[in-house]
């Protein structure tokens, strides 16, 4: 998947060769990461490091909200 995204960006920007190389490198790194860790860990990493949610996200209440349901 990262390869095809890089290929499309390369075609659009006119920088095909550098984007093909970047796509191959990112695909190798991403494939090696998935071979060692599960897909859920990748989703966890994206959520906590970058704020990217998959599948509609989750609800996280504000930490300063002190109204509790009794």
Residue pairs with C-beta under 8 A, 6 or more apart in sequence:
1 27
2 23
2 26
2 27
2 30
3 20
3 23
3 24
3 26
3 27
4 23
5 23
6 19
6 20
6 22
6 23
6 26
7 16
7 19
7 20
7 23
9 19
10 16
10 17
10 18
10 19
10 20
10 23
13 19
33 42
34 42
43 54
46 52
46 54
47 53
47 54
47 58
